[in-house]
């Protein structure tokens, strides 16, 4: 629901000065600035046109800057310089990459559209204007307005930074349902400026005009300083005569708006899950307490609620859900006042606790039968204790909720992993929202709660005839809140169809309801065609806009071929309808004598965190580089070497000089005076033949058999009748989650996560999932979590009591975890403990895998053979291994592997195969 208002910021700069003398000195003068916004049935098209003249005697740079809503898609941009048009063209991102890279290499701002605020993002382009030259900028974007708390809002941020001779804003609204009310307000309005604002409202149309003169724009008489610095807001809503909603039809496409009026609210059951870790210290925790106290004050007496706080551990306010009586609310307020910060961030256990509270309350029939249950998570950090693998947390939460409850994730500030929260919320029927760390953070929290405070319908289904309607947008909705609206669009395939028919099914607080819709198609089309506000194909474009948004949302949840197919569909629509989305870019052309073309990309919410982190990282790198550029991977010429090239130089025994730059992303360890510039790598000195190298994950060093002696290996695979086993090491960045085994036929899946500390290339956690019995075992260095239909338990590495689930037995002895089950692959996981602190996995019963087994490890268990014979392998130090048709290098070496005791490792001879995580 972020960014539900339509808005734009009119900000035109060219090193613009606040007084007339400075403006004349700079030479750039904005003589016309116009905004024309047409809204037809909630779909808005806005055009911003700015005309500039350079009154100086030399060329000057003019910058066009506009803030537009995050939910809007740019559809067109054109610069007209001295009568010549220079248009922006929308292309697939890959097709625009060359221009993007060129702009970056030349130090230009290649991202013309960048996230800047809560609901807005900035479009910016600069161009040189010759003396006495003129330039016209025109930007067009489109957006479907969403209803929030009972109205639609157009937020127009006005900030021209100078007096403008011809300044005009025109907003035309056409709503066939009828306009119920329309209000305007402003943060900069004075008595003089109010005379320039006018509005005209009829039954179905409204026109708002703002056309201030130069004198009305002045901050003070005689000064050339503009008053126009703030927000112009237009709020309105439509009439709703039918509970079944309103349908608009034109050119074979329809849009159906559904928002029944005056419906009683359903009872809701809400668990507030509040992060109280150390990072919440200070204003964050104060504002959180303030917001919760206000929310508790407003909570309905028919609702049930509970509070869960978490840091390193999890605390419940109550064991079960309680009704919002005066006494319970008062007690909860005292609990909130006592909340203090401190500790780490255990998101996984906190959310599972919230789900358990709802389930137990539901099973004990504490909660009303026809009610809506939701979890609202507020966190400012990333999971760093308990289960810290974000993919596993998402899986745990999804399996626990099982589509019964809605999860809303509120990310406080920019330290959160927003992508993680967004996917987790979407998977569970909710949404993610960023709470901006500002003076009004408490109001942001309260505002979000108000949006979801009054559910009026649940389990809503909109049904349309299959034989005449196609290409439908989403038609199933978990709930509808008072003051919001459901929008469905689609295509009418039957050209001979006279009547549009639909049916809506939903649950209220007392009964199941069915609404029926029947509209005369010819009458509906004629009504829209007669309106001067309609831009011909608006319903089709509305359908495309909504379809693209929903496809991009599904992309977040999908994987593999399904994800690629969704991206392909969204890309095709983005290009067909000329929308700048996350899959397309707009290449902005300029005159040949000016800078190269630059590219406008659609920012995403999670990019804001990345951009902030990149700025901080850039500052840190600059400081470090000033001290010692070589340690950052820069040589005397400031160039970069690739990681592959650097490693080949090290492995071949060459010495590096200061003229040989080192890639800053390569981990090279300084182990000898001969290599003073090598740092932080997994290349280790263990052999006389290479006194400057310690070999780990190095597959080929001539003349050694089998003297390369890496300490440990990730996995040990014993192929039938193949002699020495295969030691498999999988490289990956810290926190990478790697698919190790996937066998859908036997129902076994395994993935692992690399350690956080880059100096160790080992695994820190494994997740093993069985389909039958339905069990997930999450193994980390701190604990073992077991989840099934009837079991949800946590074990330590020092447990003695086994857990039995059907034919499966899970037991621990001396930090060795055994997972055995009849007829399926079984596992042994070793945890040596301090100081090694990594996990090593071994498989047993591998003959139970099917021929469809895949994954980094699983691929070896079907159709894998050595190219060399057993006799040849006895004397060879390297050979090739064919794994499901792929050739892999294998090097015969010594390795350490745990066998029956996690305290002691045996040295064995094996064939080392190095795999890379893509």
PyMOL commands that set and color helices and strands:
alter all, ss='L'
color gray80, all
select helices_A, chain A and resi 20-26+93-105+191-194+214-217+278-280+283-298+326-337+347-363+390-401+418-427+441-452+521-529+538-557+560-576+605-627+629-632+643-651+673-675+846-848+858-861+870-875
alter helices_A, ss='H'
color red, helices_A
select strands_A, chain A and resi 6-13+28-40+43-54+60-69+73-81+84-92+113-115+120-129+134-144+152-158+166-174+179-186+197-201+205-210+230-238+246-250+253-258+267-275+304-310+314-316+322-323+371-379+406-412+432-435+455-464+469-470+476-481+486-492+499-507+512-520+584-588+598-601+683-687+690-695+715-717+726-731+737-743+748-754+763-770+775-780+784-788+792-795+803-805+808-813+816-820+826-831+839-844+864-866+878-883+886-898+905-916
alter strands_A, ss='S'
color yellow, strands_A
deselect
rebuild
show_as cartoon
